[in-house]
Structure formats: structure tokens, C-alpha cells
């Protein structure tokens, strides 16, 4: 299986050193039911961080807020599904 190629004008990276995650307020989806089997999101001004709630030691991925909005909007509309088949 090959890696999906999605054209996007925004970087998605592991959190760079200049982004302070010490005071990040991590939120889980209301659909998670309190279990630790989902992702958590923190809003960080110009960025949004996403991490695996089962293994927070791996560190978060960092999205620009524009990229995060595009991702969530695409998931909600179903338009991202064509990239994963």
C-alpha cells in the first residue's frame, strides 16, 4: 500500500521547539466516551496540535490552524475519502 499523496499548502510536522505545549489544553472528542482510544487536540494560537491519547509520549503533530480547519472540514464533508482508497 502506498502513502496517499494529498496536495496541501500547509505543513504538518512534529511540534517544533518554538511552540510551547506546557500549557496546552488537550480536548478529546465527546464521542470517545472517556476511553483512551482516540486523539486529543489542543488549540495553540496559530497552530493546532494532535496527539494519540494512548501514547502521549510520542509527541503531537502540529498543524497550522488553516490546515486543521481544512482537514476537519474535509472529513466532515467526506471529500477526503477519495485520497485514501
N, C-alpha and C positions, 0 to 999 in steps of 0.2 A: 504494500500500500504506500503510495507516495504522499508526501506532505502537501496539503492543499495550498494553492497559490492564490492569495487574495490581494488585489490591488488596494492599497490603503496609503493615504498621505501622512499617516501618523506612526510614530514609533511605539512599539510595545517592548519593554525591556524589564530586566530585573531592576529593582529600586536602586537608583544611583545614590551615592553618598550624600549629595546635597539636599535630598528630600528627607525631612525629619519624620520618622514614623513613631517616635517615642510617645506622642500624644494622639496618635490616630485612634479614632472611634470606630471600631470594627462592627459591622452590622451583618447579620445573617438574614436570609430570606425568611419571610413569615411562613413559607411553605416547608421549611426544614423541620418543623416540629420539635425543635430543640436538640435534635441529634447532631452529632459532629460528622456529618457526611455530606457537607455542602461547601460552598465557597463563601467567603466573607469579603465585604467591600468596605473601603474607607475612603471618604472624600478628603482630598488634600489640596484644596485651592485649585491650582492649575492641573492637578493630576487626580487620578483615582487609582487606588491600589487594590489588588485582588489577591487573596491567598486561600490555600486549601485549609479548611478548618481541622482536618485530621492530622495535618503535618505542618504547623506554622513555622517550624524551624527551617523549612526550605526557602522561606522568604517570599515576598509577594512579587507579582508582576505589576508594572507601573504603566498606566495608560494616560494619555492626555485626556482631558475631560471631553473633548470633541470626539476622540476615538471611542471612548466609553459610551457616549450617547449614541454614536453610530452602531456600535456593537449591540447594545440593548435594543435599539430601535429595529435593527435588522432581525434579531432573534424574535422580537415580539411580532413582527410582520411576516416572519417565515422566509424572508428574502435571502438569508444566509444559507439555507438548506441546500441550495444548488452547488455551493462550494465544497460541500463535504461528501458528495456522492462519488 
